[in-house]
Amino acid sequence: MATVAGVQGLRMVPVLRAEGTFHARVVAARLGSEGIVTQLRGNVDGPYPMGSVEVLVTEDDLEAARELLLADEVEASFDEVSIEAEELPPEPVPSYRGWLFVVASGLVALSAVLSSFLR
């Protein structure tokens, strides 16, 4: 079990820069679930938690954290492909109504012109 004095002596290095507090907290929770100590740096608890937030890990855990995040990213990319494939709308059926109307109107106009010449 880590003590406060033990954790304070750790050298923390950035592993990820998230574009928001929520994403940074999710990443920190994911790393923490694997036993990796994390720290967030940036506008995390301010009145307006916007902007980028750095997720820091101990120098000893940096490589493990990068591998874990890479594995999660790879798995997520496969999930996105299968979701996108399921959510694609069906191919639109070509509509010939517009062209049919134009052709029919042209034939009617042509027949009216021809009938006026033939009289």
Number of C-alpha atoms within 10 A of each C-alpha: 4 7 7 8 8 9 12 9 8 13 11 19 17 16 19 19 16 19 13 17 21 14 15 24 18 12 18 20 15 17 21 14 10 11 10 17 19 23 15 20 16 18 16 19 11 8 7 8 14 15 12 18 22 21 23 23 27 19 14 13 18 17 13 14 25 15 11 15 17 12 12 12 12 11 11 11 12 11 11 11 11 10 11 11 9 9 9 8 8 6 6 6 6 6 8 9 9 9 10 11 11 12 12 12 12 12 12 12 12 12 12 11 11 11 10 9 8 6 5
